Amino acid sequence: MKIDIDILSFPDEDLQYAINCMDICDLIAFSLRSKHTKNLVKSSNRKIESSSVYIYENHIRFGITTRISKNSYAHTAMDLFDSYIKLDDRSGVKYWRKEEFTRNNWIAHLLDIFNHQSMIATLAIENVSLSYLDTVKQVIPKCNSLEIRHTCSDDVAKMAFFKLSLIVVQSVKVRKNIFRKDNDISKFLTPNLKYVSFDDPEYPFKLISDDLLTLNSDNLSIEPANITEKELNKFLKLWMKRNHTFYRPKVIELFLKNGTEIDEEEVFKGVKYEAKYDEQRLKRRDGKELDVYIAYNYIKFQFK
Amino acid sequence: MSSTEQGTSSAAPAEPTTAPESAAAPEVPESFYYVHGKDKVVHKVSAGALQHSALIHGMISNLGYTEEQAKANPFPFENIDGDILQMVVDWCNQHKGKPTPPEDTNLPKQKEKLFDLVLAVNYLEIKELLTYCCKQVAMMVKGKSPEEIREIWMIPTDAEDEAAEKEAKKRAGKEAAGETAAAAGDAK
């Protein structure tokens, strides 16, 4: 007896079980065959631990992490180009072609088969064209963390910050000094974000007390910050004076240039504070408190 | 026995649950059943081995056949190829009364046989073997490209799917029209 069968004629439960046994790359390959196979993969609800998207000039690197067992994870990365995917696994380099697919189609397909966009843990922007940033925003409606890499041009880094920080759920990391050629840096500090960090070992971020007062994110970290003790002192005094004024930040961390030592006396000159362990606590008349911790080139403000 | 009597007897002092070794009940001889596939070749299988199949287990559980009756009434599985049924019987015998291992390397590697085995095992409701088979099916496409997967699993393209759907709709339309015409004829 010859039963002429294809896998799609399997009973539903068996077919779904076979799909559940497939590893992530095989599952993606299967999903690319037809609308039917794509829907089958979608309905299998395969769980992804996290995923990352790195946007380059001519391709997108897509990484997926899956849990194999309780403490074991597998990471798969693939490069998405217009019309093909390049996969590099233990068995060598493979190319999967789909002529009609652009990079955006690949990403949309991958996000769709795994059912939820919030799985993108990290979206990293390398040096791309300015115009491509709008496309990125369209293709990736949400991500947990945005990283603007040092390879970006100044313009791209700035624009990526303004355009893409809107799709971020958790944190924005800018690895380039986007303040450098701008007189007004407050616009980089006013977006309402949970966590924002700026670091660029080559070019310190120049700051004054007013910049810190315009801050509108929960957490800020800057490394290296170029700010004087006088400005830090001014910031403390202005904060003390602003009774009953809402100030959103919870934590500000500044790392000054290596080798610099912050002069605590200068910072607290004329400021009334209470020494508490290794911190200094400032209290406003409206009951708000600020703990300041200083260690060598590091200063942390914690607002309560 | 009335319910009252049952109540009385259950209230009596409990009998010792373990009998002396010398008085242990003699082992009940294993009962066997017979099955055949499309090729009519009859396979003798113990009831213990057949427990793997929920379908057969359900069929034999209340039969109480004697050996002769069982031999005279083999279970026919006309929808299963003889060699596939042989594989199933072998597997059930090998795993009789044993915990099933996490992997089974004795499954067929040929595509057609594996597909036939999945269908047979699904029909006979042998859960553990079905799990192995499905894993084996998934392994067939390990590391393969979308195009290779299409060939191995005979997946139709979107165009073929659409054509099949159109054809099915056309057929359904014709059938519906036929039924309407027949109903109109009956009414006259």
Boltz contact constraints between the chains, C-beta under 6 A:
constraints:
  - contact:
      token1: [A, 1]
      token2: [B, 38]
      max_distance: 6.0
  - contact:
      token1: [A, 1]
      token2: [B, 81]
      max_distance: 6.0
  - contact:
      token1: [A, 3]
      token2: [B, 116]
      max_distance: 6.0
  - contact:
      token1: [A, 5]
      token2: [B, 115]
      max_distance: 6.0
  - contact:
      token1: [A, 6]
      token2: [B, 153]
      max_distance: 6.0
  - contact:
      token1: [A, 6]
      token2: [B, 154]
      max_distance: 6.0
  - contact:
      token1: [A, 7]
      token2: [B, 153]
      max_distance: 6.0
  - contact:
      token1: [A, 11]
      token2: [B, 122]
      max_distance: 6.0
  - contact:
      token1: [A, 14]
      token2: [B, 118]
      max_distance: 6.0
  - contact:
      token1: [A, 14]
      token2: [B, 122]
      max_distance: 6.0
  - contact:
      token1: [A, 14]
      token2: [B, 134]
      max_distance: 6.0
  - contact:
      token1: [A, 17]
      token2: [B, 134]
      max_distance: 6.0
  - contact:
      token1: [A, 18]
      token2: [B, 134]
      max_distance: 6.0
  - contact:
      token1: [A, 18]
      token2: [B, 137]
      max_distance: 6.0
  - contact:
      token1: [A, 18]
      token2: [B, 138]
      max_distance: 6.0
  - contact:
      token1: [A, 21]
      token2: [B, 134]
      max_distance: 6.0
  - contact:
      token1: [A, 21]
      token2: [B, 135]
      max_distance: 6.0
  - contact:
      token1: [A, 21]
      token2: [B, 138]
      max_distance: 6.0
  - contact:
      token1: [A, 22]
      token2: [B, 138]
      max_distance: 6.0
  - contact:
      token1: [A, 26]
      token2: [B, 141]
      max_distance: 6.0
  - contact:
      token1: [A, 26]
      token2: [B, 142]
      max_distance: 6.0
  - contact:
      token1: [A, 29]
      token2: [B, 146]
      max_distance: 6.0
  - contact:
      token1: [A, 29]
      token2: [B, 149]
      max_distance: 6.0
  - contact:
      token1: [A, 30]
      token2: [B, 149]
      max_distance: 6.0
  - contact:
      token1: [A, 32]
      token2: [B, 146]
      max_distance: 6.0
  - contact:
      token1: [A, 33]
      token2: [B, 146]
      max_distance: 6.0
  - contact:
      token1: [A, 33]
      token2: [B, 150]
      max_distance: 6.0
  - contact:
      token1: [A, 33]
      token2: [B, 155]
      max_distance: 6.0
  - contact:
      token1: [A, 34]
      token2: [B, 157]
      max_distance: 6.0
  - contact:
      token1: [A, 34]
      token2: [B, 158]
      max_distance: 6.0
  - contact:
      token1: [A, 35]
      token2: [B, 158]
      max_distance: 6.0
  - contact:
      token1: [A, 36]
      token2: [B, 161]
      max_distance: 6.0
  - contact:
      token1: [A, 91]
      token2: [B, 143]
      max_distance: 6.0
  - contact:
      token1: [A, 96]
      token2: [B, 145]
      max_distance: 6.0
  - contact:
      token1: [A, 96]
      token2: [B, 146]
      max_distance: 6.0
